[in-house]
Amino acid sequence: MKKSLLFRVWKFTFPYIDIRLTGLAGLAFGLMIAKLWVPILYLDWYWYLIIALLAGIKPIMTFWKQV
């Protein structure tokens, strides 16, 4: 009997190119949001820094645990 999808997801591994392409897709989606919803571009620069730092915490912690 197969394990549920939820358990199998934790064992997924992706090649480097897939991870980079996912990042590119996220960047393109962010640019699309900025194009469609112009008021978001009027945020101060530090809001973008805070969002980037919060989004980067988990990947950075995972990286340092493996090093």
mmJSON file of the N, C-alpha and C atoms, coordinates in Angstrom:
{"data_MODEL":{"atom_site":{
"group_PDB":["ATOM","ATOM","ATOM","ATOM","ATOM","ATOM","ATOM","ATOM","ATOM","ATOM","ATOM","ATOM","ATOM","ATOM","ATOM","ATOM","ATOM","ATOM","ATOM","ATOM","ATOM","ATOM","ATOM","ATOM","ATOM","ATOM","ATOM","ATOM","ATOM","ATOM","ATOM","ATOM","ATOM","ATOM","ATOM","ATOM","ATOM","ATOM","ATOM","ATOM","ATOM","ATOM","ATOM","ATOM","ATOM","ATOM","ATOM","ATOM","ATOM","ATOM","ATOM","ATOM","ATOM","ATOM","ATOM","ATOM","ATOM","ATOM","ATOM","ATOM","ATOM","ATOM","ATOM","ATOM","ATOM","ATOM","ATOM","ATOM","ATOM","ATOM","ATOM","ATOM","ATOM","ATOM","ATOM","ATOM","ATOM","ATOM","ATOM","ATOM","ATOM","ATOM","ATOM","ATOM","ATOM","ATOM","ATOM","ATOM","ATOM","ATOM","ATOM","ATOM","ATOM","ATOM","ATOM","ATOM","ATOM","ATOM","ATOM","ATOM","ATOM","ATOM","ATOM","ATOM","ATOM","ATOM","ATOM","ATOM","ATOM","ATOM","ATOM","ATOM","ATOM","ATOM","ATOM","ATOM","ATOM","ATOM","ATOM","ATOM","ATOM","ATOM","ATOM","ATOM","ATOM","ATOM","ATOM","ATOM","ATOM","ATOM","ATOM","ATOM","ATOM","ATOM","ATOM","ATOM","ATOM","ATOM","ATOM","ATOM","ATOM","ATOM","ATOM","ATOM","ATOM","ATOM","ATOM","ATOM","ATOM","ATOM","ATOM","ATOM","ATOM","ATOM","ATOM","ATOM","ATOM","ATOM","ATOM","ATOM","ATOM","ATOM","ATOM","ATOM","ATOM","ATOM","ATOM","ATOM","ATOM","ATOM","ATOM","ATOM","ATOM","ATOM","ATOM","ATOM","ATOM","ATOM","ATOM","ATOM","ATOM","ATOM","ATOM","ATOM","ATOM","ATOM","ATOM","ATOM","ATOM","ATOM","ATOM","ATOM","ATOM","ATOM","ATOM","ATOM","ATOM","ATOM","ATOM","ATOM","ATOM"],
"id":[1,2,3,4,5,6,7,8,9,10,11,12,13,14,15,16,17,18,19,20,21,22,23,24,25,26,27,28,29,30,31,32,33,34,35,36,37,38,39,40,41,42,43,44,45,46,47,48,49,50,51,52,53,54,55,56,57,58,59,60,61,62,63,64,65,66,67,68,69,70,71,72,73,74,75,76,77,78,79,80,81,82,83,84,85,86,87,88,89,90,91,92,93,94,95,96,97,98,99,100,101,102,103,104,105,106,107,108,109,110,111,112,113,114,115,116,117,118,119,120,121,122,123,124,125,126,127,128,129,130,131,132,133,134,135,136,137,138,139,140,141,142,143,144,145,146,147,148,149,150,151,152,153,154,155,156,157,158,159,160,161,162,163,164,165,166,167,168,169,170,171,172,173,174,175,176,177,178,179,180,181,182,183,184,185,186,187,188,189,190,191,192,193,194,195,196,197,198,199,200,201],
"type_symbol":["N","C","C","N","C","C","N","C","C","N","C","C","N","C","C","N","C","C","N","C","C","N","C","C","N","C","C","N","C","C","N","C","C","N","C","C","N","C","C","N","C","C","N","C","C","N","C","C","N","C","C","N","C","C","N","C","C","N","C","C","N","C","C","N","C","C","N","C","C","N","C","C","N","C","C","N","C","C","N","C","C","N","C","C","N","C","C","N","C","C","N","C","C","N","C","C","N","C","C","N","C","C","N","C","C","N","C","C","N","C","C","N","C","C","N","C","C","N","C","C","N","C","C","N","C","C","N","C","C","N","C","C","N","C","C","N","C","C","N","C","C","N","C","C","N","C","C","N","C","C","N","C","C","N","C","C","N","C","C","N","C","C","N","C","C","N","C","C","N","C","C","N","C","C","N","C","C","N","C","C","N","C","C","N","C","C","N","C","C","N","C","C","N","C","C","N","C","C","N","C","C"],
"label_atom_id":["N","CA","C","N","CA","C","N","CA","C","N","CA","C","N","CA","C","N","CA","C","N","CA","C","N","CA","C","N","CA","C","N","CA","C","N","CA","C","N","CA","C","N","CA","C","N","CA","C","N","CA","C","N","CA","C","N","CA","C","N","CA","C","N","CA","C","N","CA","C","N","CA","C","N","CA","C","N","CA","C","N","CA","C","N","CA","C","N","CA","C","N","CA","C","N","CA","C","N","CA","C","N","CA","C","N","CA","C","N","CA","C","N","CA","C","N","CA","C","N","CA","C","N","CA","C","N","CA","C","N","CA","C","N","CA","C","N","CA","C","N","CA","C","N","CA","C","N","CA","C","N","CA","C","N","CA","C","N","CA","C","N","CA","C","N","CA","C","N","CA","C","N","CA","C","N","CA","C","N","CA","C","N","CA","C","N","CA","C","N","CA","C","N","CA","C","N","CA","C","N","CA","C","N","CA","C","N","CA","C","N","CA","C","N","CA","C","N","CA","C","N","CA","C","N","CA","C","N","CA","C","N","CA","C"],
"label_alt_id":[null,null,null,null,null,null,null,null,null,null,null,null,null,null,null,null,null,null,null,null,null,null,null,null,null,null,null,null,null,null,null,null,null,null,null,null,null,null,null,null,null,null,null,null,null,null,null,null,null,null,null,null,null,null,null,null,null,null,null,null,null,null,null,null,null,null,null,null,null,null,null,null,null,null,null,null,null,null,null,null,null,null,null,null,null,null,null,null,null,null,null,null,null,null,null,null,null,null,null,null,null,null,null,null,null,null,null,null,null,null,null,null,null,null,null,null,null,null,null,null,null,null,null,null,null,null,null,null,null,null,null,null,null,null,null,null,null,null,null,null,null,null,null,null,null,null,null,null,null,null,null,null,null,null,null,null,null,null,null,null,null,null,null,null,null,null,null,null,null,null,null,null,null,null,null,null,null,null,null,null,null,null,null,null,null,null,null,null,null,null,null,null,null,null,null,null,null,null,null,null,null],
"label_comp_id":["MET","MET","MET","LYS","LYS","LYS","LYS","LYS","LYS","SER","SER","SER","LEU","LEU","LEU","LEU","LEU","LEU","PHE","PHE","PHE","ARG","ARG","ARG","VAL","VAL","VAL","TRP","TRP","TRP","LYS","LYS","LYS","PHE","PHE","PHE","THR","THR","THR","PHE","PHE","PHE","PRO","PRO","PRO","TYR","TYR","TYR","ILE","ILE","ILE","ASP","ASP","ASP","ILE","ILE","ILE","ARG","ARG","ARG","LEU","LEU","LEU","THR","THR","THR","GLY","GLY","GLY","LEU","LEU","LEU","ALA","ALA","ALA","GLY","GLY","GLY","LEU","LEU","LEU","ALA","ALA","ALA","PHE","PHE","PHE","GLY","GLY","GLY","LEU","LEU","LEU","MET","MET","MET","ILE","ILE","ILE","ALA","ALA","ALA","LYS","LYS","LYS","LEU","LEU","LEU","TRP","TRP","TRP","VAL","VAL","VAL","PRO","PRO","PRO","ILE","ILE","ILE","LEU","LEU","LEU","TYR","TYR","TYR","LEU","LEU","LEU","ASP","ASP","ASP","TRP","TRP","TRP","TYR","TYR","TYR","TRP","TRP","TRP","TYR","TYR","TYR","LEU","LEU","LEU","ILE","ILE","ILE","ILE","ILE","ILE","ALA","ALA","ALA","LEU","LEU","LEU","LEU","LEU","LEU","ALA","ALA","ALA","GLY","GLY","GLY","ILE","ILE","ILE","LYS","LYS","LYS","PRO","PRO","PRO","ILE","ILE","ILE","MET","MET","MET","THR","THR","THR","PHE","PHE","PHE","TRP","TRP","TRP","LYS","LYS","LYS","GLN","GLN","GLN","VAL","VAL","VAL"],
"label_asym_id":["A","A","A","A","A","A","A","A","A","A","A","A","A","A","A","A","A","A","A","A","A","A","A","A","A","A","A","A","A","A","A","A","A","A","A","A","A","A","A","A","A","A","A","A","A","A","A","A","A","A","A","A","A","A","A","A","A","A","A","A","A","A","A","A","A","A","A","A","A","A","A","A","A","A","A","A","A","A","A","A","A","A","A","A","A","A","A","A","A","A","A","A","A","A","A","A","A","A","A","A","A","A","A","A","A","A","A","A","A","A","A","A","A","A","A","A","A","A","A","A","A","A","A","A","A","A","A","A","A","A","A","A","A","A","A","A","A","A","A","A","A","A","A","A","A","A","A","A","A","A","A","A","A","A","A","A","A","A","A","A","A","A","A","A","A","A","A","A","A","A","A","A","A","A","A","A","A","A","A","A","A","A","A","A","A","A","A","A","A","A","A","A","A","A","A","A","A","A","A","A","A"],
"label_entity_id":["1","1","1","1","1","1","1","1","1","1","1","1","1","1","1","1","1","1","1","1","1","1","1","1","1","1","1","1","1","1","1","1","1","1","1","1","1","1","1","1","1","1","1","1","1","1","1","1","1","1","1","1","1","1","1","1","1","1","1","1","1","1","1","1","1","1","1","1","1","1","1","1","1","1","1","1","1","1","1","1","1","1","1","1","1","1","1","1","1","1","1","1","1","1","1","1","1","1","1","1","1","1","1","1","1","1","1","1","1","1","1","1","1","1","1","1","1","1","1","1","1","1","1","1","1","1","1","1","1","1","1","1","1","1","1","1","1","1","1","1","1","1","1","1","1","1","1","1","1","1","1","1","1","1","1","1","1","1","1","1","1","1","1","1","1","1","1","1","1","1","1","1","1","1","1","1","1","1","1","1","1","1","1","1","1","1","1","1","1","1","1","1","1","1","1","1","1","1","1","1","1"],
"label_seq_id":[1,1,1,2,2,2,3,3,3,4,4,4,5,5,5,6,6,6,7,7,7,8,8,8,9,9,9,10,10,10,11,11,11,12,12,12,13,13,13,14,14,14,15,15,15,16,16,16,17,17,17,18,18,18,19,19,19,20,20,20,21,21,21,22,22,22,23,23,23,24,24,24,25,25,25,26,26,26,27,27,27,28,28,28,29,29,29,30,30,30,31,31,31,32,32,32,33,33,33,34,34,34,35,35,35,36,36,36,37,37,37,38,38,38,39,39,39,40,40,40,41,41,41,42,42,42,43,43,43,44,44,44,45,45,45,46,46,46,47,47,47,48,48,48,49,49,49,50,50,50,51,51,51,52,52,52,53,53,53,54,54,54,55,55,55,56,56,56,57,57,57,58,58,58,59,59,59,60,60,60,61,61,61,62,62,62,63,63,63,64,64,64,65,65,65,66,66,66,67,67,67],
"pdbx_PDB_ins_code":[null,null,null,null,null,null,null,null,null,null,null,null,null,null,null,null,null,null,null,null,null,null,null,null,null,null,null,null,null,null,null,null,null,null,null,null,null,null,null,null,null,null,null,null,null,null,null,null,null,null,null,null,null,null,null,null,null,null,null,null,null,null,null,null,null,null,null,null,null,null,null,null,null,null,null,null,null,null,null,null,null,null,null,null,null,null,null,null,null,null,null,null,null,null,null,null,null,null,null,null,null,null,null,null,null,null,null,null,null,null,null,null,null,null,null,null,null,null,null,null,null,null,null,null,null,null,null,null,null,null,null,null,null,null,null,null,null,null,null,null,null,null,null,null,null,null,null,null,null,null,null,null,null,null,null,null,null,null,null,null,null,null,null,null,null,null,null,null,null,null,null,null,null,null,null,null,null,null,null,null,null,null,null,null,null,null,null,null,null,null,null,null,null,null,null,null,null,null,null,null,null],
"Cartn_x":[0.84,0.0,0.889,0.561,1.326,1.054,2.099,1.908,1.147,0.532,-0.225,0.725,0.184,0.973,1.668,1.004,1.586,2.913,3.002,4.242,5.295,4.866,5.824,6.427,5.705,6.198,7.483,7.601,8.773,10.041,9.93,11.112,11.486,10.747,11.051,12.418,13.154,14.399,14.346,14.854,14.815,16.227,16.517,17.82,17.952,19.172,19.475,18.712,18.623,17.969,16.482,15.834,14.419,14.232,15.121,15.031,15.239,16.208,16.472,15.295,14.712,13.561,12.355,12.205,11.143,11.367,12.613,12.934,12.627,12.956,12.663,11.156,10.405,8.943,8.396,8.956,8.534,8.844,10.013,10.39,9.435,9.142,8.229,6.829,6.382,5.075,5.062,6.145,6.245,6.207,6.89,6.858,5.463,4.77,3.412,2.494,2.63,1.827,2.113,3.395,3.761,3.172,3.116,2.567,1.048,0.376,-1.08,-1.58,-0.802,-1.225,-0.155,-0.214,0.81,1.042,0.023,0.287,1.35,1.579,2.599,3.998,4.176,5.481,5.777,4.779,4.981,5.4,5.617,6.111,7.543,7.92,9.304,10.217,11.49,12.446,12.604,12.477,12.734,11.663,10.453,9.44,9.865,10.471,10.96,12.091,12.955,14.047,13.497,12.513,11.912,11.279,10.549,9.915,10.972,12.041,13.106,13.792,14.056,14.706,13.808,12.534,11.612,11.478,11.433,11.315,12.591,13.725,14.997,15.415,14.721,15.136,15.178,14.111,14.039,15.092,15.245,16.283,17.693,17.959,19.296,19.555,18.566,18.736,18.948,18.199,18.369,19.766,20.251,21.593,22.644,22.574,23.596,23.536,22.375,22.281,22.968,23.011,23.605,25.094,25.607,27.037,27.842],
"Cartn_y":[-1.179,0.0,1.248,2.204,3.447,4.337,5.065,6.071,7.245,8.023,9.166,10.186,10.997,12.004,12.94,13.257,14.162,13.621,12.327,11.738,11.639,11.364,11.244,12.576,13.681,15.006,15.343,14.938,15.284,14.632,13.594,12.911,13.364,14.307,14.794,15.451,15.216,15.944,16.469,17.651,18.275,18.631,18.524,18.974,20.488,20.945,22.364,23.215,22.77,23.561,23.758,22.738,22.875,23.927,23.945,24.928,26.331,26.494,27.816,28.268,27.342,27.698,28.082,27.45,27.832,29.253,29.595,30.964,31.967,31.609,32.481,32.656,31.58,31.676,32.599,32.517,33.406,34.854,35.1,36.457,36.997,36.179,36.602,36.867,36.032,36.241,37.546,37.824,39.079,40.292,40.211,41.313,41.492,40.371,40.456,41.142,40.785,41.429,42.928,43.307,44.73,45.45,44.77,45.379,45.559,44.569,44.616,45.463,45.535,46.272,47.298,48.434,49.478,50.011,50.132,50.692,49.941,48.678,47.937,48.499,49.179,49.759,50.997,51.515,52.712,52.405,51.13,50.783,51.285,51.586,51.973,50.772,51.048,50.004,48.972,49.397,48.461,47.38,47.604,46.551,45.394,45.719,44.665,43.89,44.588,43.934,43.007,43.461,42.629,41.376,41.536,40.387,39.408,39.922,39.055,38.305,38.991,38.332,37.264,37.571,36.58,35.366,35.607,34.5,33.672,34.274,33.573,32.823,33.0,32.368,30.845,30.243,28.781,28.193,28.675,28.097,28.28,29.415,29.646,28.713,28.527,27.605,26.177,25.773,24.434,24.268,25.274,25.223,25.054,25.867,25.823,24.545,23.923,22.643,21.528,21.664,20.627,20.818,21.999,22.275,21.774],
"Cartn_z":[0.0,0.0,0.0,-0.841,-0.93,0.27,0.673,1.716,1.114,1.976,1.472,0.843,-0.007,-0.71,0.266,1.353,2.344,2.882,3.136,3.632,2.536,1.308,0.208,-0.192,0.013,-0.369,0.374,1.634,2.447,1.917,1.099,0.575,-0.834,-1.382,-2.722,-2.743,-3.792,-4.034,-5.46,-5.653,-6.962,-7.39,-8.681,-9.175,-9.046,-9.077,-8.922,-9.932,-11.177,-12.222,-11.9,-11.339,-10.979,-9.891,-8.933,-7.854,-8.404,-9.298,-9.884,-10.75,-11.503,-12.339,-11.479,-10.329,-9.405,-8.907,-8.611,-8.204,-9.302,-10.538,-11.674,-11.849,-11.658,-11.752,-10.665,-9.464,-8.382,-8.688,-9.26,-9.646,-10.713,-11.714,-12.777,-12.22,-11.289,-10.672,-9.882,-9.165,-8.419,-9.332,-10.455,-11.42,-12.013,-12.236,-12.759,-11.743,-10.465,-9.418,-9.392,-9.493,-9.486,-10.698,-11.829,-13.04,-12.929,-12.337,-12.245,-11.081,-10.0,-8.806,-8.473,-9.136,-9.059,-7.645,-6.775,-5.434,-4.637,-4.948,-4.2,-4.455,-5.571,-5.883,-5.049,-4.355,-3.547,-2.112,-1.799,-0.47,-0.31,0.92,1.181,0.973,0.708,0.36,1.466,2.718,3.808,3.916,3.387,3.379,2.484,1.357,0.466,1.131,1.865,2.585,3.663,4.407,5.457,4.86,3.766,3.111,2.613,2.004,1.498,2.637,3.74,4.875,5.49,5.647,6.198,5.279,3.98,3.027,2.967,3.289,3.198,4.443,5.552,6.806,6.692,6.236,6.166,5.235,3.995,3.132,3.694,4.306,4.86,6.034,6.898,8.022,7.534,6.522,5.959,5.386,4.684,4.111,5.2,6.248,7.299,8.116,8.223,8.928,8.146,6.827,5.99,5.793,6.095,5.882,7.044],
"occupancy":[1.0,1.0,1.0,1.0,1.0,1.0,1.0,1.0,1.0,1.0,1.0,1.0,1.0,1.0,1.0,1.0,1.0,1.0,1.0,1.0,1.0,1.0,1.0,1.0,1.0,1.0,1.0,1.0,1.0,1.0,1.0,1.0,1.0,1.0,1.0,1.0,1.0,1.0,1.0,1.0,1.0,1.0,1.0,1.0,1.0,1.0,1.0,1.0,1.0,1.0,1.0,1.0,1.0,1.0,1.0,1.0,1.0,1.0,1.0,1.0,1.0,1.0,1.0,1.0,1.0,1.0,1.0,1.0,1.0,1.0,1.0,1.0,1.0,1.0,1.0,1.0,1.0,1.0,1.0,1.0,1.0,1.0,1.0,1.0,1.0,1.0,1.0,1.0,1.0,1.0,1.0,1.0,1.0,1.0,1.0,1.0,1.0,1.0,1.0,1.0,1.0,1.0,1.0,1.0,1.0,1.0,1.0,1.0,1.0,1.0,1.0,1.0,1.0,1.0,1.0,1.0,1.0,1.0,1.0,1.0,1.0,1.0,1.0,1.0,1.0,1.0,1.0,1.0,1.0,1.0,1.0,1.0,1.0,1.0,1.0,1.0,1.0,1.0,1.0,1.0,1.0,1.0,1.0,1.0,1.0,1.0,1.0,1.0,1.0,1.0,1.0,1.0,1.0,1.0,1.0,1.0,1.0,1.0,1.0,1.0,1.0,1.0,1.0,1.0,1.0,1.0,1.0,1.0,1.0,1.0,1.0,1.0,1.0,1.0,1.0,1.0,1.0,1.0,1.0,1.0,1.0,1.0,1.0,1.0,1.0,1.0,1.0,1.0,1.0,1.0,1.0,1.0,1.0,1.0,1.0,1.0,1.0,1.0,1.0,1.0,1.0],
"B_iso_or_equiv":[0.0,0.0,0.0,0.0,0.0,0.0,0.0,0.0,0.0,0.0,0.0,0.0,0.0,0.0,0.0,0.0,0.0,0.0,0.0,0.0,0.0,0.0,0.0,0.0,0.0,0.0,0.0,0.0,0.0,0.0,0.0,0.0,0.0,0.0,0.0,0.0,0.0,0.0,0.0,0.0,0.0,0.0,0.0,0.0,0.0,0.0,0.0,0.0,0.0,0.0,0.0,0.0,0.0,0.0,0.0,0.0,0.0,0.0,0.0,0.0,0.0,0.0,0.0,0.0,0.0,0.0,0.0,0.0,0.0,0.0,0.0,0.0,0.0,0.0,0.0,0.0,0.0,0.0,0.0,0.0,0.0,0.0,0.0,0.0,0.0,0.0,0.0,0.0,0.0,0.0,0.0,0.0,0.0,0.0,0.0,0.0,0.0,0.0,0.0,0.0,0.0,0.0,0.0,0.0,0.0,0.0,0.0,0.0,0.0,0.0,0.0,0.0,0.0,0.0,0.0,0.0,0.0,0.0,0.0,0.0,0.0,0.0,0.0,0.0,0.0,0.0,0.0,0.0,0.0,0.0,0.0,0.0,0.0,0.0,0.0,0.0,0.0,0.0,0.0,0.0,0.0,0.0,0.0,0.0,0.0,0.0,0.0,0.0,0.0,0.0,0.0,0.0,0.0,0.0,0.0,0.0,0.0,0.0,0.0,0.0,0.0,0.0,0.0,0.0,0.0,0.0,0.0,0.0,0.0,0.0,0.0,0.0,0.0,0.0,0.0,0.0,0.0,0.0,0.0,0.0,0.0,0.0,0.0,0.0,0.0,0.0,0.0,0.0,0.0,0.0,0.0,0.0,0.0,0.0,0.0,0.0,0.0,0.0,0.0,0.0,0.0],
"pdbx_formal_charge":[null,null,null,null,null,null,null,null,null,null,null,null,null,null,null,null,null,null,null,null,null,null,null,null,null,null,null,null,null,null,null,null,null,null,null,null,null,null,null,null,null,null,null,null,null,null,null,null,null,null,null,null,null,null,null,null,null,null,null,null,null,null,null,null,null,null,null,null,null,null,null,null,null,null,null,null,null,null,null,null,null,null,null,null,null,null,null,null,null,null,null,null,null,null,null,null,null,null,null,null,null,null,null,null,null,null,null,null,null,null,null,null,null,null,null,null,null,null,null,null,null,null,null,null,null,null,null,null,null,null,null,null,null,null,null,null,null,null,null,null,null,null,null,null,null,null,null,null,null,null,null,null,null,null,null,null,null,null,null,null,null,null,null,null,null,null,null,null,null,null,null,null,null,null,null,null,null,null,null,null,null,null,null,null,null,null,null,null,null,null,null,null,null,null,null,null,null,null,null,null,null],
"auth_seq_id":[1,1,1,2,2,2,3,3,3,4,4,4,5,5,5,6,6,6,7,7,7,8,8,8,9,9,9,10,10,10,11,11,11,12,12,12,13,13,13,14,14,14,15,15,15,16,16,16,17,17,17,18,18,18,19,19,19,20,20,20,21,21,21,22,22,22,23,23,23,24,24,24,25,25,25,26,26,26,27,27,27,28,28,28,29,29,29,30,30,30,31,31,31,32,32,32,33,33,33,34,34,34,35,35,35,36,36,36,37,37,37,38,38,38,39,39,39,40,40,40,41,41,41,42,42,42,43,43,43,44,44,44,45,45,45,46,46,46,47,47,47,48,48,48,49,49,49,50,50,50,51,51,51,52,52,52,53,53,53,54,54,54,55,55,55,56,56,56,57,57,57,58,58,58,59,59,59,60,60,60,61,61,61,62,62,62,63,63,63,64,64,64,65,65,65,66,66,66,67,67,67],
"auth_comp_id":["MET","MET","MET","LYS","LYS","LYS","LYS","LYS","LYS","SER","SER","SER","LEU","LEU","LEU","LEU","LEU","LEU","PHE","PHE","PHE","ARG","ARG","ARG","VAL","VAL","VAL","TRP","TRP","TRP","LYS","LYS","LYS","PHE","PHE","PHE","THR","THR","THR","PHE","PHE","PHE","PRO","PRO","PRO","TYR","TYR","TYR","ILE","ILE","ILE","ASP","ASP","ASP","ILE","ILE","ILE","ARG","ARG","ARG","LEU","LEU","LEU","THR","THR","THR","GLY","GLY","GLY","LEU","LEU","LEU","ALA","ALA","ALA","GLY","GLY","GLY","LEU","LEU","LEU","ALA","ALA","ALA","PHE","PHE","PHE","GLY","GLY","GLY","LEU","LEU","LEU","MET","MET","MET","ILE","ILE","ILE","ALA","ALA","ALA","LYS","LYS","LYS","LEU","LEU","LEU","TRP","TRP","TRP","VAL","VAL","VAL","PRO","PRO","PRO","ILE","ILE","ILE","LEU","LEU","LEU","TYR","TYR","TYR","LEU","LEU","LEU","ASP","ASP","ASP","TRP","TRP","TRP","TYR","TYR","TYR","TRP","TRP","TRP","TYR","TYR","TYR","LEU","LEU","LEU","ILE","ILE","ILE","ILE","ILE","ILE","ALA","ALA","ALA","LEU","LEU","LEU","LEU","LEU","LEU","ALA","ALA","ALA","GLY","GLY","GLY","ILE","ILE","ILE","LYS","LYS","LYS","PRO","PRO","PRO","ILE","ILE","ILE","MET","MET","MET","THR","THR","THR","PHE","PHE","PHE","TRP","TRP","TRP","LYS","LYS","LYS","GLN","GLN","GLN","VAL","VAL","VAL"],
"auth_asym_id":["A","A","A","A","A","A","A","A","A","A","A","A","A","A","A","A","A","A","A","A","A","A","A","A","A","A","A","A","A","A","A","A","A","A","A","A","A","A","A","A","A","A","A","A","A","A","A","A","A","A","A","A","A","A","A","A","A","A","A","A","A","A","A","A","A","A","A","A","A","A","A","A","A","A","A","A","A","A","A","A","A","A","A","A","A","A","A","A","A","A","A","A","A","A","A","A","A","A","A","A","A","A","A","A","A","A","A","A","A","A","A","A","A","A","A","A","A","A","A","A","A","A","A","A","A","A","A","A","A","A","A","A","A","A","A","A","A","A","A","A","A","A","A","A","A","A","A","A","A","A","A","A","A","A","A","A","A","A","A","A","A","A","A","A","A","A","A","A","A","A","A","A","A","A","A","A","A","A","A","A","A","A","A","A","A","A","A","A","A","A","A","A","A","A","A","A","A","A","A","A","A"],
"auth_atom_id":["N","CA","C","N","CA","C","N","CA","C","N","CA","C","N","CA","C","N","CA","C","N","CA","C","N","CA","C","N","CA","C","N","CA","C","N","CA","C","N","CA","C","N","CA","C","N","CA","C","N","CA","C","N","CA","C","N","CA","C","N","CA","C","N","CA","C","N","CA","C","N","CA","C","N","CA","C","N","CA","C","N","CA","C","N","CA","C","N","CA","C","N","CA","C","N","CA","C","N","CA","C","N","CA","C","N","CA","C","N","CA","C","N","CA","C","N","CA","C","N","CA","C","N","CA","C","N","CA","C","N","CA","C","N","CA","C","N","CA","C","N","CA","C","N","CA","C","N","CA","C","N","CA","C","N","CA","C","N","CA","C","N","CA","C","N","CA","C","N","CA","C","N","CA","C","N","CA","C","N","CA","C","N","CA","C","N","CA","C","N","CA","C","N","CA","C","N","CA","C","N","CA","C","N","CA","C","N","CA","C","N","CA","C","N","CA","C","N","CA","C","N","CA","C","N","CA","C","N","CA","C","N","CA","C"],
"pdbx_PDB_model_num":[1,1,1,1,1,1,1,1,1,1,1,1,1,1,1,1,1,1,1,1,1,1,1,1,1,1,1,1,1,1,1,1,1,1,1,1,1,1,1,1,1,1,1,1,1,1,1,1,1,1,1,1,1,1,1,1,1,1,1,1,1,1,1,1,1,1,1,1,1,1,1,1,1,1,1,1,1,1,1,1,1,1,1,1,1,1,1,1,1,1,1,1,1,1,1,1,1,1,1,1,1,1,1,1,1,1,1,1,1,1,1,1,1,1,1,1,1,1,1,1,1,1,1,1,1,1,1,1,1,1,1,1,1,1,1,1,1,1,1,1,1,1,1,1,1,1,1,1,1,1,1,1,1,1,1,1,1,1,1,1,1,1,1,1,1,1,1,1,1,1,1,1,1,1,1,1,1,1,1,1,1,1,1,1,1,1,1,1,1,1,1,1,1,1,1,1,1,1,1,1,1]
}}}
